[in-house]
Amino acid sequence: MLDVREADPHFPNCRSYPLSCIIMSASLLQRYDILRATVPELLTWQDETSGGFVNNKDPLQPGFGDQVLFPTAQGGMTLVQLGLLDPARRVGVWFENLWNAQPNPDKELYHVWRQEGGLQTACEPGMEVTMVTKKHSAWEWHFDGGIAAAFLAKLFMATGESRWLKLAEKYQDFSMSSGDEMFHSWQTCKSGWGAGMLFIATGERKWLEWTLRMADWFVGRQHADGCWAADFVPDPPGCPYTDEQRNESWTIHMVAEV
């Protein structure tokens, strides 16, 4: 059984994320023995009231009870993959509440929710990146809009419920309107994922055109030895990644599906 406390040292406060990814892979590989051992554990990370996935369940650890956008989106996609649509819908509601609570979605996207207090907008100095994505700044969590859209597009395809498609478009539009600054950092990677899933769901050309732009960006950033590396800017405080290779490979796989 995976111990998510040790799964990835770069995600000390987003522990459901690697578990969700492992379960997604096990499902694709038809490893039902792994699913039997891990899916019940994943469900314990979902907040029963809000539908979001908590950072960690240890009240003695930093970020206890915080619900962050990208692990929640990955958890939601894993639930859709497993056909667990009722808990996946609760994740969709979480994304509705998160969007509706945004004070200034034309410029920034706050991505942390707490059961007590709702959307978190108070940021410690120097740690804003862990709380809010600002459109016109190079080093931000520009993957937020894309991964949210990817989940919501999948939820729409699985349920046929148009509310999720409309919400997916809002998150993806946020990502795509972030300006050229986003292309100066690898943090933009999942924008192509969201656009690709929306193109599959709708057939609309604007999503295809953005997916192709993102594909060119991926190709242009590949090193001679075939790898991708997080070499655009130094890792800032609070950055959850130091190894980009796994992140880019998974996203490129999803973009290639288009």
C-alpha positions, 0 to 999 in steps of 0.5 A, spaced: 500 500 500 502 506 498 504 511 503 503 518 500 507 521 506 513 518 502 510 518 495 513 525 493 518 529 497 516 535 493 508 535 495 509 535 502 502 538 503 499 536 497 499 528 498 493 526 495 496 528 488 501 522 487 496 517 490 491 520 484 496 519 479 498 512 481 490 510 481 489 513 474 495 509 471 493 503 475 486 504 471 489 505 465 493 499 465 487 495 468 491 493 475 485 492 479 489 489 484 492 496 485 485 499 485 482 495 490 488 497 495 488 504 493 481 507 491 478 507 498 484 511 501 483 516 496 476 517 498 478 519 505 482 525 502 475 528 499 472 533 504 465 530 504 462 537 505 465 541 500 468 536 495 475 538 495 481 534 496 485 536 502 492 537 503 493 533 508 489 529 514 494 531 520 492 537 524 500 537 526 502 539 519 502 545 515 496 546 511 492 541 515 485 541 511 487 546 506 484 544 499 488 546 493 486 547 486 490 542 482 490 536 487 482 537 487 482 537 479 487 531 479 482 527 484 476 529 480 479 526 474 481 520 477 474 519 480 471 520 473 476 515 470 473 510 475 466 512 474 465 514 481 460 520 478 457 522 484 463 524 488 466 527 481 460 531 481 462 534 488 468 536 486 465 540 480 461 543 485 467 545 489 470 548 482 463 552 482 464 555 489 471 556 488 470 560 481 464 564 484 468 566 490 473 569 486 474 577 487 477 579 481 477 573 476 479 577 470 486 578 473 487 573 478 485 566 480 485 564 488 486 557 488 486 555 496 479 553 499 478 551 507 472 548 510 472 554 515 473 560 511 471 558 504 476 562 499 483 564 502 485 570 499 490 572 505 497 571 502 504 571 506 509 575 504 513 572 498 508 566 498 503 569 494 504 563 488 502 558 493 495 562 494 493 566 487 495 565 480 496 572 477 495 572 469 501 577 467 506 574 471 511 569 469 512 565 475 505 563 477 501 556 477 499 557 470 497 550 470 491 552 474 486 554 469 488 548 464 488 542 469 481 545 472 478 545 465 481 538 463 477 535 469 471 539 468 471 537 460 471 530 462 466 531 467 461 534 462 463 528 457 462 523 463 455 526 465 452 530 459 451 536 464 452 542 460 454 546 467 461 543 467 462 545 460 460 552 461 465 552 467 471 548 464 470 554 459 471 559 464 477 556 467 480 555 460 479 562 458 482 565 464 488 560 462 488 562 455 488 570 456 494 570 461 498 573 456 505 572 453 508 572 460 506 565 461 510 562 456 516 564 460 515 559 465 514 551 464 508 553 469 503 553 463 504 546 461 497 544 463 493 549 459 494 545 453 491 539 457 485 543 458 484 546 451 485 539 448 480 536 452 475 542 451 476 540 443 475 533 444 468 535 448 466 540 443 470 540 436 470 548 437 476 550 433 479 555 438 481 550 443 484 546 437 488 552 435 491 553 442 492 546 443 497 546 437 500 552 440 502 549 446 504 543 442 509 547 438 511 550 445 513 543 448 517 541 442 521 548 442 523 547 449 525 540 449 532 539 450 537 535 445 537 529 449 530 529 449 528 531 456 524 537 459 527 541 464 525 546 469 530 551 467 526 558 465 527 561 472 529 559 479 524 555 483 521 560 488 519 559 495 513 554 495 514 551 488 511 544 489 516 541 483 523 541 482 523 535 477 519 537 470 520 531 466 514 527 469 510 533 469 511 535 462 511 527 459 504 526 462 501 533 459 504 531 452 501 525 453 494 528 454 495 533 448 497 528 444 490 524 445 487 530 441 
